[in-house]
Each structure stands twice: as structure tokens, then as C-alpha cells.
């Protein structure tokens, strides 16, 4: 009985959910190694990137596709002159 009630709920959830949005971060770790190296552009700060690379080897560089913060400021409302 639970299975019969659960299947429609799962179908509704699957149809209404939205895909996760990719996040861009300002710093990339470029790892060195014998396996051809790798890149991870998931760091919020340069310090966070450097801490990660310090144990694995490599360097940090700015993310070339990072466009900056995407927050928008609310527009100022004009005050009416009464």
C-alpha cells in the first residue's frame, strides 16, 4: 500500500524539481602530478585554495570564467513630492 502511494509522490517530485544551478567561484586550484594534473575551480578565497593545494601540490589562479557576484541591488524608489 505504501508503495502505491509513494510512486505518484515520487513522480510529482521528479516533474516539479529544477536542476541544480552550477556555481562559479573566483579561484581555481591547478594540481600537479604524474596523472596529467587537474583543475578545481571551487574555491571562494585564495587562502582556501592555497590550503588545499599545499597538501597535494600545485598552484592557485583566478578563475577565468568567474563573472563576479550576481546579486542585484534593489532599485531606489522615487519619493513623491507632496
PDB file of N, CA, C and O in Angstrom:
ATOM      1  N   UNK A   1       0.823  -1.195   0.000  1.00  0.00           N
ATOM      2  CA  UNK A   1       0.000   0.000   0.000  1.00  0.00           C
ATOM      3  C   UNK A   1       0.868   1.261   0.000  1.00  0.00           C
ATOM      4  O   UNK A   1       0.583   2.223  -0.713  1.00  0.00           O
ATOM      5  N   UNK A   2       1.929   1.240   0.809  1.00  0.00           N
ATOM      6  CA  UNK A   2       2.830   2.397   0.844  1.00  0.00           C
ATOM      7  C   UNK A   2       3.487   2.613  -0.511  1.00  0.00           C
ATOM      8  O   UNK A   2       3.699   3.747  -0.941  1.00  0.00           O
ATOM      9  N   UNK A   3       3.801   1.515  -1.170  1.00  0.00           N
ATOM     10  CA  UNK A   3       4.434   1.616  -2.483  1.00  0.00           C
ATOM     11  C   UNK A   3       3.503   2.304  -3.479  1.00  0.00           C
ATOM     12  O   UNK A   3       3.944   3.132  -4.275  1.00  0.00           O
ATOM     13  N   UNK A   4       2.230   1.965  -3.435  1.00  0.00           N
ATOM     14  CA  UNK A   4       1.272   2.574  -4.352  1.00  0.00           C
ATOM     15  C   UNK A   4       1.102   4.066  -4.090  1.00  0.00           C
ATOM     16  O   UNK A   4       0.854   4.826  -5.026  1.00  0.00           O
ATOM     17  N   UNK A   5       1.226   4.492  -2.858  1.00  0.00           N
ATOM     18  CA  UNK A   5       1.130   5.911  -2.534  1.00  0.00           C
ATOM     19  C   UNK A   5       2.448   6.639  -2.802  1.00  0.00           C
ATOM     20  O   UNK A   5       2.450   7.828  -3.122  1.00  0.00           O
ATOM     21  N   UNK A   6       3.556   5.931  -2.672  1.00  0.00           N
ATOM     22  CA  UNK A   6       4.869   6.552  -2.843  1.00  0.00           C
ATOM     23  C   UNK A   6       5.233   6.826  -4.284  1.00  0.00           C
ATOM     24  O   UNK A   6       5.898   7.822  -4.568  1.00  0.00           O
ATOM     25  N   UNK A   7       4.821   5.980  -5.195  1.00  0.00           N
ATOM     26  CA  UNK A   7       5.181   6.147  -6.609  1.00  0.00           C
ATOM     27  C   UNK A   7       4.621   7.448  -7.183  1.00  0.00           C
ATOM     28  O   UNK A   7       5.381   8.192  -7.803  1.00  0.00           O
ATOM     29  N   UNK A   8       3.330   7.765  -7.013  1.00  0.00           N
ATOM     30  CA  UNK A   8       2.853   9.061  -7.541  1.00  0.00           C
ATOM     31  C   UNK A   8       3.551  10.258  -6.895  1.00  0.00           C
ATOM     32  O   UNK A   8       3.806  11.263  -7.559  1.00  0.00           O
ATOM     33  N   UNK A   9       3.857  10.149  -5.617  1.00  0.00           N
ATOM     34  CA  UNK A   9       4.556  11.258  -4.949  1.00  0.00           C
ATOM     35  C   UNK A   9       5.935  11.465  -5.557  1.00  0.00           C
ATOM     36  O   UNK A   9       6.353  12.603  -5.770  1.00  0.00           O
ATOM     37  N   UNK A  10       6.643  10.385  -5.837  1.00  0.00           N
ATOM     38  CA  UNK A  10       7.961  10.492  -6.462  1.00  0.00           C
ATOM     39  C   UNK A  10       7.872  11.054  -7.876  1.00  0.00           C
ATOM     40  O   UNK A  10       8.726  11.841  -8.285  1.00  0.00           O
ATOM     41  N   UNK A  11       6.859  10.660  -8.616  1.00  0.00           N
ATOM     42  CA  UNK A  11       6.689  11.186  -9.974  1.00  0.00           C
ATOM     43  C   UNK A  11       6.396  12.678  -9.953  1.00  0.00           C
ATOM     44  O   UNK A  11       6.925  13.425 -10.777  1.00  0.00           O
ATOM     45  N   UNK A  12       5.570  13.112  -9.034  1.00  0.00           N
ATOM     46  CA  UNK A  12       5.270  14.543  -8.918  1.00  0.00           C
ATOM     47  C   UNK A  12       6.522  15.321  -8.540  1.00  0.00           C
ATOM     48  O   UNK A  12       6.797  16.382  -9.101  1.00  0.00           O
ATOM     49  N   UNK A  13       7.276  14.789  -7.591  1.00  0.00           N
ATOM     50  CA  UNK A  13       8.510  15.447  -7.163  1.00  0.00           C
ATOM     51  C   UNK A  13       9.511  15.527  -8.307  1.00  0.00           C
ATOM     52  O   UNK A  13      10.156  16.560  -8.489  1.00  0.00           O
ATOM     53  N   UNK A  14       9.650  14.465  -9.073  1.00  0.00           N
ATOM     54  CA  UNK A  14      10.599  14.444 -10.186  1.00  0.00           C
ATOM     55  C   UNK A  14      10.211  15.436 -11.285  1.00  0.00           C
ATOM     56  O   UNK A  14      11.080  16.022 -11.930  1.00  0.00           O
ATOM     57  N   UNK A  15       8.917  15.621 -11.494  1.00  0.00           N
ATOM     58  CA  UNK A  15       8.462  16.526 -12.552  1.00  0.00           C
ATOM     59  C   UNK A  15       8.539  17.992 -12.149  1.00  0.00           C
ATOM     60  O   UNK A  15       8.648  18.864 -13.011  1.00  0.00           O
ATOM     61  N   UNK A  16       8.483  18.272 -10.863  1.00  0.00           N
ATOM     62  CA  UNK A  16       8.466  19.661 -10.424  1.00  0.00           C
ATOM     63  C   UNK A  16       9.817  20.174  -9.961  1.00  0.00           C
ATOM     64  O   UNK A  16       9.988  21.381  -9.788  1.00  0.00           O
ATOM     65  N   UNK A  17      10.776  19.289  -9.758  1.00  0.00           N
ATOM     66  CA  UNK A  17      12.079  19.742  -9.278  1.00  0.00           C
ATOM     67  C   UNK A  17      12.867  20.371 -10.423  1.00  0.00           C
ATOM     68  O   UNK A  17      12.704  19.999 -11.585  1.00  0.00           O
ATOM     69  N   UNK A  18      13.719  21.324 -10.076  1.00  0.00           N
ATOM     70  CA  UNK A  18      14.545  22.005 -11.057  1.00  0.00           C
ATOM     71  C   UNK A  18      15.979  21.508 -10.931  1.00  0.00           C
ATOM     72  O   UNK A  18      16.408  21.150  -9.834  1.00  0.00           O
ATOM     73  N   UNK A  19      16.724  21.477 -12.025  1.00  0.00           N
ATOM     74  CA  UNK A  19      18.114  21.035 -11.933  1.00  0.00           C
ATOM     75  C   UNK A  19      18.940  22.018 -11.115  1.00  0.00           C
ATOM     76  O   UNK A  19      18.649  23.213 -11.066  1.00  0.00           O
ATOM     77  N   UNK A  20      19.962  21.494 -10.482  1.00  0.00           N
ATOM     78  CA  UNK A  20      20.841  22.335  -9.675  1.00  0.00           C
ATOM     79  C   UNK A  20      21.614  23.284 -10.574  1.00  0.00           C
ATOM     80  O   UNK A  20      22.081  22.893 -11.644  1.00  0.00           O
ATOM     81  N   UNK A  21      21.747  24.514 -10.144  1.00  0.00           N
ATOM     82  CA  UNK A  21      22.497  25.505 -10.904  1.00  0.00           C
ATOM     83  C   UNK A  21      23.981  25.396 -10.568  1.00  0.00           C
ATOM     84  O   UNK A  21      24.351  25.209  -9.409  1.00  0.00           O
ATOM     85  N   UNK A  22      24.802  25.510 -11.562  1.00  0.00           N
ATOM     86  CA  UNK A  22      26.240  25.460 -11.335  1.00  0.00           C
ATOM     87  C   UNK A  22      26.693  26.766 -10.697  1.00  0.00           C
ATOM     88  O   UNK A  22      26.220  27.846 -11.050  1.00  0.00           O
ATOM     89  N   UNK A  23      27.601  26.648  -9.769  1.00  0.00           N
ATOM     90  CA  UNK A  23      28.136  27.828  -9.098  1.00  0.00           C
ATOM     91  C   UNK A  23      29.538  28.105  -9.612  1.00  0.00           C
ATOM     92  O   UNK A  23      30.337  27.187  -9.797  1.00  0.00           O
ATOM     93  N   UNK A  24      29.822  29.356  -9.835  1.00  0.00           N
ATOM     94  CA  UNK A  24      31.161  29.754 -10.236  1.00  0.00           C
ATOM     95  C   UNK A  24      31.844  30.397  -9.046  1.00  0.00           C
ATOM     96  O   UNK A  24      31.244  31.197  -8.329  1.00  0.00           O
ATOM     97  N   UNK A  25      33.089  30.045  -8.844  1.00  0.00           N
ATOM     98  CA  UNK A  25      33.869  30.586  -7.742  1.00  0.00           C
ATOM     99  C   UNK A  25      35.101  31.284  -8.304  1.00  0.00           C
ATOM    100  O   UNK A  25      35.551  30.956  -9.402  1.00  0.00           O
ATOM    101  N   UNK A  26      35.651  32.244  -7.563  1.00  0.00           N
ATOM    102  CA  UNK A  26      36.717  33.083  -8.121  1.00  0.00           C
ATOM    103  C   UNK A  26      38.098  32.442  -8.210  1.00  0.00           C
ATOM    104  O   UNK A  26      38.958  32.973  -8.913  1.00  0.00           O
ATOM    105  N   UNK A  27      38.351  31.314  -7.524  1.00  0.00           N
ATOM    106  CA  UNK A  27      39.708  30.755  -7.518  1.00  0.00           C
ATOM    107  C   UNK A  27      39.738  29.305  -7.964  1.00  0.00           C
ATOM    108  O   UNK A  27      38.856  28.518  -7.622  1.00  0.00           O
ATOM    109  N   UNK A  28      40.775  28.959  -8.738  1.00  0.00           N
ATOM    110  CA  UNK A  28      40.977  27.601  -9.238  1.00  0.00           C
ATOM    111  C   UNK A  28      42.285  27.033  -8.704  1.00  0.00           C
ATOM    112  O   UNK A  28      43.301  27.727  -8.645  1.00  0.00           O
ATOM    113  N   UNK A  29      42.246  25.764  -8.317  1.00  0.00           N
ATOM    114  CA  UNK A  29      43.459  25.038  -7.937  1.00  0.00           C
ATOM    115  C   UNK A  29      43.904  24.219  -9.138  1.00  0.00           C
ATOM    116  O   UNK A  29      43.125  23.443  -9.691  1.00  0.00           O
ATOM    117  N   UNK A  30      45.139  24.392  -9.534  1.00  0.00           N
ATOM    118  CA  UNK A  30      45.734  23.627 -10.632  1.00  0.00           C
ATOM    119  C   UNK A  30      46.701  22.639  -9.988  1.00  0.00           C
ATOM    120  O   UNK A  30      47.779  23.019  -9.530  1.00  0.00           O
ATOM    121  N   UNK A  31      46.308  21.376  -9.958  1.00  0.00           N
ATOM    122  CA  UNK A  31      47.101  20.353  -9.283  1.00  0.00           C
ATOM    123  C   UNK A  31      48.186  19.824 -10.194  1.00  0.00           C
ATOM    124  O   UNK A  31      48.001  19.698 -11.404  1.00  0.00           O
ATOM    125  N   UNK A  32      49.325  19.515  -9.591  1.00  0.00           N
ATOM    126  CA  UNK A  32      50.409  18.899 -10.344  1.00  0.00           C
ATOM    127  C   UNK A  32      50.442  17.415  -9.999  1.00  0.00           C
ATOM    128  O   UNK A  32      49.966  17.001  -8.942  1.00  0.00           O
ATOM    129  N   UNK A  33      50.993  16.644 -10.881  1.00  0.00           N
ATOM    130  CA  UNK A  33      51.084  15.215 -10.611  1.00  0.00           C
ATOM    131  C   UNK A  33      51.413  14.430 -11.852  1.00  0.00           C
ATOM    132  O   UNK A  33      51.442  14.964 -12.961  1.00  0.00           O
ATOM    133  N   UNK A  34      51.662  13.144 -11.649  1.00  0.00           N
ATOM    134  CA  UNK A  34      52.042  12.263 -12.751  1.00  0.00           C
ATOM    135  C   UNK A  34      50.860  11.893 -13.648  1.00  0.00           C
ATOM    136  O   UNK A  34      51.056  11.485 -14.793  1.00  0.00           O
ATOM    137  N   UNK A  35      49.646  12.031 -13.139  1.00  0.00           N
ATOM    138  CA  UNK A  35      48.470  11.604 -13.902  1.00  0.00           C
ATOM    139  C   UNK A  35      47.905  12.698 -14.801  1.00  0.00           C
ATOM    140  O   UNK A  35      46.750  12.602 -15.218  1.00  0.00           O
ATOM    141  N   UNK A  36      48.666  13.713 -15.107  1.00  0.00           N
ATOM    142  CA  UNK A  36      48.234  14.740 -16.043  1.00  0.00           C
ATOM    143  C   UNK A  36      47.633  15.968 -15.401  1.00  0.00           C
ATOM    144  O   UNK A  36      47.173  16.868 -16.104  1.00  0.00           O
ATOM    145  N   UNK A  37      47.625  16.027 -14.091  1.00  0.00           N
ATOM    146  CA  UNK A  37      47.131  17.189 -13.338  1.00  0.00           C
ATOM    147  C   UNK A  37      45.620  17.349 -13.477  1.00  0.00           C
ATOM    148  O   UNK A  37      44.977  16.682 -14.288  1.00  0.00           O
ATOM    149  N   UNK A  38      45.084  18.233 -12.681  1.00  0.00           N
ATOM    150  CA  UNK A  38      43.654  18.502 -12.694  1.00  0.00           C
ATOM    151  C   UNK A  38      43.404  19.926 -12.246  1.00  0.00           C
ATOM    152  O   UNK A  38      44.300  20.595 -11.730  1.00  0.00           O
ATOM    153  N   UNK A  39      42.180  20.385 -12.447  1.00  0.00           N
ATOM    154  CA  UNK A  39      41.806  21.743 -12.074  1.00  0.00           C
ATOM    155  C   UNK A  39      40.497  21.673 -11.293  1.00  0.00           C
ATOM    156  O   UNK A  39      39.570  20.956 -11.672  1.00  0.00           O
ATOM    157  N   UNK A  40      40.437  22.427 -10.202  1.00  0.00           N
ATOM    158  CA  UNK A  40      39.226  22.536  -9.399  1.00  0.00           C
ATOM    159  C   UNK A  40      38.953  24.022  -9.189  1.00  0.00           C
ATOM    160  O   UNK A  40      39.699  24.700  -8.484  1.00  0.00           O
ATOM    161  N   UNK A  41      37.887  24.524  -9.799  1.00  0.00           N
ATOM    162  CA  UNK A  41      37.535  25.946  -9.666  1.00  0.00           C
ATOM    163  C   UNK A  41      36.397  26.123  -8.669  1.00  0.00           C
ATOM    164  O   UNK A  41      35.390  26.757  -8.980  1.00  0.00           O
ATOM    165  N   UNK A  42      36.552  25.574  -7.492  1.00  0.00           N
ATOM    166  CA  UNK A  42      35.508  25.636  -6.489  1.00  0.00           C
ATOM    167  C   UNK A  42      35.929  26.306  -5.207  1.00  0.00           C
ATOM    168  O   UNK A  42      35.521  25.876  -4.129  1.00  0.00           O
ATOM    169  N   UNK A  43      36.732  27.349  -5.290  1.00  0.00           N
ATOM    170  CA  UNK A  43      37.251  27.987  -4.083  1.00  0.00           C
ATOM    171  C   UNK A  43      36.773  29.424  -3.977  1.00  0.00           C
ATOM    172  O   UNK A  43      36.835  30.194  -4.935  1.00  0.00           O
ATOM    173  N   UNK A  44      36.294  29.766  -2.788  1.00  0.00           N
ATOM    174  CA  UNK A  44      35.759  31.090  -2.517  1.00  0.00           C
ATOM    175  C   UNK A  44      36.874  32.106  -2.296  1.00  0.00           C
ATOM    176  O   UNK A  44      36.742  33.270  -2.676  1.00  0.00           O
ATOM    177  N   UNK A  45      37.973  31.668  -1.683  1.00  0.00           N
ATOM    178  CA  UNK A  45      39.061  32.603  -1.390  1.00  0.00           C
ATOM    179  C   UNK A  45      40.394  32.013  -1.836  1.00  0.00           C
ATOM    180  O   UNK A  45      40.536  30.802  -2.005  1.00  0.00           O
ATOM    181  N   UNK A  46      41.352  32.889  -2.018  1.00  0.00           N
ATOM    182  CA  UNK A  46      42.701  32.461  -2.381  1.00  0.00           C
ATOM    183  C   UNK A  46      43.300  31.619  -1.258  1.00  0.00           C
ATOM    184  O   UNK A  46      43.981  30.629  -1.524  1.00  0.00           O
ATOM    185  N   UNK A  47      43.056  32.000  -0.018  1.00  0.00           N
ATOM    186  CA  UNK A  47      43.598  31.256   1.122  1.00  0.00           C
ATOM    187  C   UNK A  47      43.044  29.835   1.150  1.00  0.00           C
ATOM    188  O   UNK A  47      43.786  28.888   1.411  1.00  0.00           O
ATOM    189  N   UNK A  48      41.749  29.677   0.885  1.00  0.00           N
ATOM    190  CA  UNK A  48      41.132  28.355   0.855  1.00  0.00           C
ATOM    191  C   UNK A  48      41.794  27.495  -0.222  1.00  0.00           C
ATOM    192  O   UNK A  48      42.085  26.321   0.008  1.00  0.00           O
ATOM    193  N   UNK A  49      42.024  28.069  -1.368  1.00  0.00           N
ATOM    194  CA  UNK A  49      42.677  27.347  -2.458  1.00  0.00           C
ATOM    195  C   UNK A  49      44.096  26.951  -2.080  1.00  0.00           C
ATOM    196  O   UNK A  49      44.507  25.812  -2.305  1.00  0.00           O
ATOM    197  N   UNK A  50      44.849  27.891  -1.503  1.00  0.00           N
ATOM    198  CA  UNK A  50      46.240  27.608  -1.129  1.00  0.00           C
ATOM    199  C   UNK A  50      46.344  26.504  -0.086  1.00  0.00           C
ATOM    200  O   UNK A  50      47.248  25.671  -0.154  1.00  0.00           O
ATOM    201  N   UNK A  51      45.419  26.489   0.886  1.00  0.00           N
ATOM    202  CA  UNK A  51      45.431  25.430   1.900  1.00  0.00           C
ATOM    203  C   UNK A  51      45.214  24.065   1.249  1.00  0.00           C
ATOM    204  O   UNK A  51      45.845  23.079   1.629  1.00  0.00           O
ATOM    205  N   UNK A  52      44.330  24.022   0.281  1.00  0.00           N
ATOM    206  CA  UNK A  52      44.036  22.758  -0.396  1.00  0.00           C
ATOM    207  C   UNK A  52      45.222  22.289  -1.222  1.00  0.00           C
ATOM    208  O   UNK A  52      45.565  21.107  -1.200  1.00  0.00           O
ATOM    209  N   UNK A  53      45.844  23.194  -1.941  1.00  0.00           N
ATOM    210  CA  UNK A  53      46.947  22.828  -2.825  1.00  0.00           C
ATOM    211  C   UNK A  53      48.210  22.489  -2.037  1.00  0.00           C
ATOM    212  O   UNK A  53      49.068  21.748  -2.519  1.00  0.00           O
ATOM    213  N   UNK A  54      48.322  23.031  -0.824  1.00  0.00           N
ATOM    214  CA  UNK A  54      49.554  22.825  -0.058  1.00  0.00           C
ATOM    215  C   UNK A  54      49.815  21.349   0.236  1.00  0.00           C
ATOM    216  O   UNK A  54      50.973  20.944   0.332  1.00  0.00           O
ATOM    217  N   UNK A  55      48.793  20.556   0.377  1.00  0.00           N
ATOM    218  CA  UNK A  55      48.987  19.139   0.647  1.00  0.00           C
ATOM    219  C   UNK A  55      49.113  18.300  -0.603  1.00  0.00           C
ATOM    220  O   UNK A  55      49.708  17.223  -0.570  1.00  0.00           O
ATOM    221  N   UNK A  56      48.559  18.777  -1.710  1.00  0.00           N
ATOM    222  CA  UNK A  56      48.533  17.980  -2.932  1.00  0.00           C
ATOM    223  C   UNK A  56      49.569  18.420  -3.961  1.00  0.00           C
ATOM    224  O   UNK A  56      49.934  17.641  -4.841  1.00  0.00           O
ATOM    225  N   UNK A  57      50.037  19.639  -3.862  1.00  0.00           N
ATOM    226  CA  UNK A  57      50.971  20.167  -4.853  1.00  0.00           C
ATOM    227  C   UNK A  57      50.228  20.851  -5.982  1.00  0.00           C
ATOM    228  O   UNK A  57      49.197  20.366  -6.450  1.00  0.00           O
ATOM    229  N   UNK A  58      50.756  21.970  -6.408  1.00  0.00           N
ATOM    230  CA  UNK A  58      50.131  22.724  -7.483  1.00  0.00           C
ATOM    231  C   UNK A  58      50.139  24.207  -7.171  1.00  0.00           C
ATOM    232  O   UNK A  58      50.933  24.682  -6.359  1.00  0.00           O
ATOM    233  N   UNK A  59      49.244  24.934  -7.826  1.00  0.00           N
ATOM    234  CA  UNK A  59      49.176  26.376  -7.607  1.00  0.00           C
ATOM    235  C   UNK A  59      47.743  26.855  -7.772  1.00  0.00           C
ATOM    236  O   UNK A  59      46.892  26.131  -8.289  1.00  0.00           O
ATOM    237  N   UNK A  60      47.483  28.071  -7.331  1.00  0.00           N
ATOM    238  CA  UNK A  60      46.158  28.686  -7.434  1.00  0.00           C
ATOM    239  C   UNK A  60      46.200  29.840  -8.426  1.00  0.00           C
ATOM    240  O   UNK A  60      47.202  30.547  -8.538  1.00  0.00           O
ATOM    241  N   UNK A  61      45.100  30.015  -9.139  1.00  0.00           N
ATOM    242  CA  UNK A  61      44.992  31.090 -10.117  1.00  0.00           C
ATOM    243  C   UNK A  61      43.538  31.555 -10.169  1.00  0.00           C
ATOM    244  O   UNK A  61      42.627  30.803  -9.824  1.00  0.00           O
ATOM    245  N   UNK A  62      43.325  32.802 -10.604  1.00  0.00           N
ATOM    246  CA  UNK A  62      41.947  33.279 -10.745  1.00  0.00           C
ATOM    247  C   UNK A  62      41.168  32.437 -11.762  1.00  0.00           C
ATOM    248  O   UNK A  62      41.726  31.965 -12.752  1.00  0.00           O
ATOM    249  N   UNK A  63      39.884  32.262 -11.501  1.00  0.00           N
ATOM    250  CA  UNK A  63      39.018  31.526 -12.413  1.00  0.00           C
ATOM    251  C   UNK A  63      38.715  32.420 -13.615  1.00  0.00           C
ATOM    252  O   UNK A  63      38.146  33.497 -13.439  1.00  0.00           O
ATOM    253  N   UNK A  64      39.074  32.009 -14.823  1.00  0.00           N
ATOM    254  CA  UNK A  64      38.882  32.866 -15.997  1.00  0.00           C
ATOM    255  C   UNK A  64      37.418  33.064 -16.385  1.00  0.00           C
ATOM    256  O   UNK A  64      37.105  34.006 -17.114  1.00  0.00           O
ATOM    257  N   UNK A  65      36.515  32.204 -15.917  1.00  0.00           N
ATOM    258  CA  UNK A  65      35.109  32.349 -16.279  1.00  0.00           C
ATOM    259  C   UNK A  65      34.268  32.950 -15.161  1.00  0.00           C
ATOM    260  O   UNK A  65      33.054  33.088 -15.310  1.00  0.00           O
ATOM    261  N   UNK A  66      34.898  33.310 -14.040  1.00  0.00           N
ATOM    262  CA  UNK A  66      34.159  33.906 -12.933  1.00  0.00           C
ATOM    263  C   UNK A  66      33.744  35.318 -13.300  1.00  0.00           C
ATOM    264  O   UNK A  66      34.579  36.146 -13.666  1.00  0.00           O
ATOM    265  N   UNK A  67      32.447  35.590 -13.202  1.00  0.00           N
ATOM    266  CA  UNK A  67      31.924  36.890 -13.598  1.00  0.00           C
ATOM    267  C   UNK A  67      31.670  37.810 -12.409  1.00  0.00           C
ATOM    268  O   UNK A  67      31.182  38.925 -12.595  1.00  0.00           O
ATOM    269  N   UNK A  68      31.980  37.385 -11.228  1.00  0.00           N
ATOM    270  CA  UNK A  68      31.725  38.195 -10.050  1.00  0.00           C
ATOM    271  C   UNK A  68      30.392  37.856  -9.425  1.00  0.00           C
ATOM    272  O   UNK A  68      29.656  37.006  -9.926  1.00  0.00           O
ATOM    273  N   UNK A  69      30.088  38.516  -8.342  1.00  0.00           N
ATOM    274  CA  UNK A  69      28.833  38.272  -7.640  1.00  0.00           C
ATOM    275  C   UNK A  69      27.658  38.634  -8.527  1.00  0.00           C
ATOM    276  O   UNK A  69      27.703  39.624  -9.258  1.00  0.00           O
ATOM    277  N   UNK A  70      26.613  37.835  -8.463  1.00  0.00           N
ATOM    278  CA  UNK A  70      25.446  38.066  -9.308  1.00  0.00           C
ATOM    279  C   UNK A  70      24.269  38.632  -8.527  1.00  0.00           C
ATOM    280  O   UNK A  70      23.135  38.614  -9.004  1.00  0.00           O
ATOM    281  N   UNK A  71      24.535  39.130  -7.340  1.00  0.00           N
ATOM    282  CA  UNK A  71      23.441  39.709  -6.569  1.00  0.00           C
ATOM    283  C   UNK A  71      23.087  41.070  -7.141  1.00  0.00           C
ATOM    284  O   UNK A  71      23.957  41.820  -7.583  1.00  0.00           O
ATOM    285  N   UNK A  72      21.830  41.370  -7.128  1.00  0.00           N
ATOM    286  CA  UNK A  72      21.380  42.667  -7.632  1.00  0.00           C
ATOM    287  C   UNK A  72      20.849  43.483  -6.468  1.00  0.00           C
ATOM    288  O   UNK A  72      20.245  42.952  -5.536  1.00  0.00           O
ATOM    289  N   UNK A  73      21.084  44.758  -6.541  1.00  0.00           N
ATOM    290  CA  UNK A  73      20.593  45.656  -5.506  1.00  0.00           C
ATOM    291  C   UNK A  73      19.199  46.125  -5.878  1.00  0.00           C
ATOM    292  O   UNK A  73      18.902  46.347  -7.052  1.00  0.00           O
ATOM    293  N   UNK A  74      18.351  46.273  -4.884  1.00  0.00           N
ATOM    294  CA  UNK A  74      17.011  46.781  -5.204  1.00  0.00           C
ATOM    295  C   UNK A  74      17.079  48.229  -5.692  1.00  0.00           C
ATOM    296  O   UNK A  74      17.893  49.022  -5.218  1.00  0.00           O
ATOM    297  N   UNK A  75      16.224  48.548  -6.630  1.00  0.00           N
ATOM    298  CA  UNK A  75      16.198  49.908  -7.168  1.00  0.00           C
ATOM    299  C   UNK A  75      15.605  50.843  -6.128  1.00  0.00           C
ATOM    300  O   UNK A  75      14.690  50.484  -5.386  1.00  0.00           O
ATOM    301  N   UNK A  76      16.148  52.047  -6.094  1.00  0.00           N
ATOM    302  CA  UNK A  76      15.628  53.042  -5.170  1.00  0.00           C
ATOM    303  C   UNK A  76      14.309  53.570  -5.694  1.00  0.00           C
ATOM    304  O   UNK A  76      14.151  53.862  -6.879  1.00  0.00           O
ATOM    305  N   UNK A  77      13.381  53.682  -4.782  1.00  0.00           N
ATOM    306  CA  UNK A  77      12.087  54.231  -5.155  1.00  0.00           C
ATOM    307  C   UNK A  77      12.145  55.747  -5.116  1.00  0.00           C
ATOM    308  O   UNK A  77      12.727  56.336  -4.205  1.00  0.00           O
ATOM    309  N   UNK A  78      11.555  56.351  -6.085  1.00  0.00           N
ATOM    310  CA  UNK A  78      11.496  57.817  -6.098  1.00  0.00           C
ATOM    311  C   UNK A  78      10.481  58.283  -5.082  1.00  0.00           C
ATOM    312  O   UNK A  78       9.376  57.748  -4.985  1.00  0.00           O
ATOM    313  N   UNK A  79      10.872  59.278  -4.335  1.00  0.00           N
ATOM    314  CA  UNK A  79       9.957  59.832  -3.342  1.00  0.00           C
ATOM    315  C   UNK A  79       9.080  60.869  -4.024  1.00  0.00           C
ATOM    316  O   UNK A  79       9.561  61.719  -4.774  1.00  0.00           O
ATOM    317  N   UNK A  80       7.797  60.783  -3.751  1.00  0.00           N
ATOM    318  CA  UNK A  80       6.903  61.767  -4.361  1.00  0.00           C
ATOM    319  C   UNK A  80       6.957  63.074  -3.563  1.00  0.00           C
ATOM    320  O   UNK A  80       7.028  63.065  -2.334  1.00  0.00           O
ATOM    321  N   UNK A  81       6.922  64.164  -4.267  1.00  0.00           N
ATOM    322  CA  UNK A  81       6.964  65.473  -3.623  1.00  0.00           C
ATOM    323  C   UNK A  81       5.533  65.916  -3.326  1.00  0.00           C
ATOM    324  O   UNK A  81       4.829  66.387  -4.220  1.00  0.00           O
ATOM    325  N   UNK A  82       5.115  65.770  -2.107  1.00  0.00           N
ATOM    326  CA  UNK A  82       3.761  66.177  -1.711  1.00  0.00           C
ATOM    327  C   UNK A  82       3.760  67.552  -1.132  1.00  0.00           C
ATOM    328  O   UNK A  82       2.706  68.058  -0.744  1.00  0.00           O
TER     329      UNK A  82
END
